[in-house]
């Protein structure tokens, strides 16, 4: 089979579709693959600061019929075929706690402050449900917040058990697959409010895959080798290049600012989708960076084209793809019957009202109030409704802002704690 595309991205997607996979799944995998090869070597300079080209993505699909696993396996297969043993260094652990991940990235087993040895890589998770389920447990609740910071490539400076870990600007890409019902089970409205899900490119194809007869593996060998060679071209180019900051010319800025202005209006018109419109602006820059490198390295006869023209074409290619994934995200949000934030807030208020105790002796608070300690409230909310401490913090802050509850730090006989009460008690 003769490949018809020059770039890695287009060749990978064409291969995936020819193998019978959903095009949108293949697009996400191709983007994560390029991002994994580029790492933090090329960034884009803007007034916001550096934009790193890492990608966070997930795709929804029913078990078996959407072929999530075979599609997911295509990327490691291509990378291994391209760079052999080096492929192991491109992937990070896909399970465990955040502390375990950063200790792995720090590359040490010694009980002392450590400096990073592995700041980049791809986290690839075939079935995301266990990871999401574990992320809602008390012992691992910090992982979603940490992933948000890793998306923004913020420096990690964290004390863990036995280690002080410092990782400067980690540039990690992430891709996972999950069934819609399990996604609805594990993702709450709080995850959207805190900006976790809006950081992900999302795919949810609704068309059914037609039946395709399975071959013996030799039919696509040439096409697989061709795609692998294009990946190797990017990988070798990055590993032989100094770090590069890409500066935007006026033509690129004018193009992307028209899009940003349109999306900003959309965000103002729909507050529920505002986080998606604002976060997905970053993806236009990220994808443009990846396409710019892919085209510069892999396109035939590209040497006769100026770098400014390549970059402008990269932006033109990036926008419709990002916009398509944005529409997917809006569709997923619209069909995701997550537990409403208002329901969770009501449960917290009801528990405070029912279980707060009057007449507790605190030095700086009226004994007339019916109060409950933070420890009591946190344990009850997790045991009854699986609301972890981070989620509870968000709910309590919102209830405090709208005047439903109040709180104060108090001294008990043994320690300093926080107590809460319903505002209706204050006359």
N, C-alpha and C positions, 0 to 999 in steps of 0.2 A: 504494500500500500504506500503510495507516494504522498508524503506530507505536503500540505498546501500552505502552511504558515511558517513565517520566519522566526517569530519570537517564541520564547519558552512558554509564556502565558497562553498564547493562542494555540500552540502545538499541544500543550498539556490538555487544554479544554477539548480540542478536537479528538485527541486520543481517548479521553474519558467518555465522550459522547459516543464514539465508535465502539467502545467497549460496552455500551448500554447503560451508562450512568447519567444521572441528572446533570444538566449543564451548570446549574447554579452551584451545586456541590463542587463540581470540578473547578469552577472559577474561584471559590473560596480556598480550595486546597492549593491551587496554583499560586494565589497571592501569598498564602502562608509559606509556601516553598521558597518563593523569591525573597520574602522578608527574612526567612531563616538564613539564606545565603548572604544577603546584604548586611544583616545585623545592624550595628550602629555605625557602619563605615561611611554611609552617605546619609546626611540629614538635610532638611530644607530650612533655610533661614527666613524667618518672618518677624514681624513686630511682636508676636507672641513669644518669640524665642525659637529655639530649635524644635522642629517636628521630626520625631524619629519614625522610621517606616515600619514599625512592628504592627502586626495585625492580630486582633482578637475576633474570633468568628465561631458560630455554631450553626448547625442545620438540624431542622426538625424533619421527622419522617417516621411513618409506621414501620414496625419491625418487619424485616425480611423483604417486603414488597418494594421498599425504596432503596434497598441495597446500600445502606449507609456504611456498613463495615467493608465490603469490597471496594467501595469508592475511597474510603479513608485509607485503606491499605495501599492505594496506588501511589501516594506521595512517598512513603518510605521506600517503596519498591524502586521508584525512579531515582531517588537520592542514593540508595545503595548501589544501584547499577551505574550511577554517574561517578561516585567518589569512593566506592568500596568501603574500606575500614574507617575512613574519616566520617562516614555517615553516622556512626555511633555518637560522635561528639556534637552532632547537631540537635540531639533530642534530650530533653530534661525529663525527670521522673513525672509520671502522670497520676500518681496517687500519693497519699500521705498528707501530712500537715504542712502549713506554711513554714514553720520552723524547720521541718525536715528538708523542704525544698531549698531554703536559703543556706542551710548548712551544706547541702550538696553543692550548691553554686559557689560557696566560699572555698570548697575544696580542701578541707582540713579536718583532722580528728583530734587536734590538740586543744586542751582547755586553756585557751588564751584568745586575745583579740585577733581577728583574722581579716585579711584583705582578700578581695575576690580573685579567683582564678578563672571563673566561668560566668561571664556577665550576660551571655546571650544564649539563645536556644529556642527550640520548638517544644511546646507541650501539646501532645496529641492524645485525645481521649476518645476511644471508640464509643463508649456508652457513658454519658455524663451524669446519669442519675445518681450513682453512688457518690460521686464527688460532690454534687449539689446537696445530697442528703447529709453527708458528713460535714459540709460547710455550715449547716444550721445547728450543729451540736456545739455545746459549750466549749469543748476542748479545742475546736477548730474554727470558731466563729470569726477569727481575725482574717481568714484567708480571702474572703470577698473584698474586704477593705484593702488588703495587701495587693490583690490582683488589680484593683483600680489604680493603685499607686504604681504598680509595675507597668500598666498600660501607659501611664504618663511618664514612664522611665525615671521615676523619682529615686534618688539614692536611698538605699536601705541601711539604716544604722540602728541595730536592734540588739538588745540583750536577750539571749535565750539561756536555757538551762545549760550551764557549763561553758557557754560561748558568748563572746561579743562579736557580732557579725557586721561587717561594713562592706556593702556592695555598691559601687558608684554607677549610677545610671544604667540599671539592668535593662536590656532590650530584649524582651521575651515575646514570642508570638504564641498564640493559643488557638486550638481548634478542637471542637467536640461535636458529637452527634447525640441526639436524644429523641425519644418518642414524645409526641405532643402531650399525652396524658401524664407522663412522668414530669415533663416540664411544668405543667400546670400544678402538679403536686408540690414541687420544690421551690418554685419562683413566686415570691410575694410582691405586692405593690411596693413594699419597702425597698426591695432590690432595685426597682425603677427609680424611686425617689432618691436613693443614695447614689444613683448613677452607675450601677453595676451592669444591668442589661443594655442600657443605651451605648455602652462602649463596644458592643459586639456587632459586627456585620452578621446579618441573619438571613437564612434561606429556608423557605418552606414551600417547595414546589407542589402544585396541586394537580398537575397532569400525571397520569399513570404511565409507567414505563411499559412499552410494548415487549412482548416476549422476544427474546433473542437466543438463538441456538449457541451453545457454548462450544468453542473450538479447543484445539489441543495446545495452544500457547504459542505456536510458531507463526501464526497468521500476522500477529502484530509485533513481531520481533524487531523489524526494521524501524517501525514507528516508535517503539519504546526506546530503542537505541538513539534515535534522532532527538527525542525529547530529553533523554538523559544527557546527551552531548550538549544541548543548549543549557541545561542546568549547570553542567560542569564549566561551561564558558563563563557564566555569571560567578560561580564559586571561585574559579581561578582568578578572574579579574579582580574580585573583591580582596582576595588574599594577597594579591600583589600590588594593591593600591594603598596609598596613604588616605587618611580620613578626608572626606570632602564635604563642604557645606555648599549646597546649591542655592544660588541667589536668583530670585525671580525678576524677570524683566517686566516692563510696563504692560506688554501685551498679555502675559500670563496673569498678572495681577488684575487687569481689567476684566478678563474672562471669569476668574474665580470670584471676584467681588460682586459681579452681577448675580451669580448663583447664591452667594452668601446673603445678598440683600433680599432676594426672593425668599430664601429659607427663613430669614429673620422675620419677615412679615408673616409667614406661615406659623412660626413659633409664637408670635404675639397673638395670633388668632386662635391658637389651640394650646393652652398651657400644659395639657397632658402629654403632648408630643414635643414640647419645647426642648427637652433634654436630647431627644433623638436628632432634631434638626441641628442643634448646636454641636453635638458630638460628631455627627456625620460630616460636618464641615472639615474636620481634621482628616477624615479619610480621603477627601479629594486630594489633599497634599500628600498623604501617605502613598496612595495608589499612583499618583503622578510620579513620585520619586521612583517607585518600583518599575513602572513602565518606561521611564526615562533610561534607567540602567539596562533593562531587558532589551530595549530597542537599540541602545548604543552598542551593546555587546553582540547581539544576535541578528540584527537586520542585515540583509544583503545590500551592498552598495550604499551603506549608511554614511560612509566616509565623505561623500560629496554633500551631505546635508549639515547645516550649521547646528550647533548644540542648542541654540535658542529655539530653532524650529522643532527639534526633537522634543524639547521640553514642552512646548506649546501643544504639540500633538499628543503628548503624554497626558496633559490636563484634559484635552478634548476626549481622550479615550477613557479617562478615569471617571468623569462626571456621570455618564449614563449608567455605568456599572454601579457606582455608589448609590445613585438615585434608585436603581432597581432594588438594591438591598435595603434601602430606606423604606421603600414601599412594602417589602417583605416584613420588615420590623413592625411597621404600622399594622399590617395584617395580623401578625402574631400577637401583638398587644391587644388587638380588637377581639381575637378569639380566645385569649387566655383568661379563663375564669379564676384568676388568683384571688386569694382571700383579701377582701377589700381592707384598706388601711383603717377606714372608719369602723369596721367590725372589730378589728384588733384593738383599736383605741377604746371602744365601748367596753370590751372585756376588761381592760386595765382599770377603767374608771369604776366599773361595777365591782371589781375585786377590792379596790380601795374602799369603796362605800360599805361593802359587806364585812370586810375583815379588819378594817382599821379599829384601833382600840383607844378608848377615851381614858383620860386621867393618867397617862404615862408621865413620869417625872423627869423632865428635861430642864436644864438650867436656863435655856434661852428660848423657850416656847411655852405657850399657854397650855395648861393641863385640860382646858375645856375642849380642845380640838381632838378629833378622832384621827390618830396617825398610824402609819404602817412604815416599817423600816425598809430600806432598799433591799437588804438581804432577803427579807420575808417575801417581798413583792417579786423579786427576780426569780426566786426558787419556784414560787407558785405559777408564774407565767410560763416558765420553761416546762414544768411538770404537766400543766394542764393544756397548754396551747402550743408548745414547742417554740415559744418566742425566746430567742437567746438574748444575751446582755446587750449586744450591739443594736439589735432590733428594738429592744425595750428602751434604750437610750433615745432612739429616734422618736418613738411614740411619746415618751414622757416629755421630751422637748417640745413637740407639737402641742400636746395637751397644756403644757405650761404657757406657751405662747398665746393660745386662744382663751386662756383663763378658766379652764376646766379644773385644774389642780394647782396646788402650790407646794413648795418644798423648802426645807431648810436643813443645813448641816447642824447637828446637835451632838452634845457630849453625853454619853452614857457612862455607867460606872466602869465599863471595861474598855470602851473605844469610842472613836468619833465616827458617826454614820450620818446618813441622810434619811429624813422621814418625809412622807407625802401625805396630803390630805385633800379632800374635795373642797373647792372654793365656796360651795354653798354653805359651808359651816362658818365662814367668816361673815359676820353681819355688819 
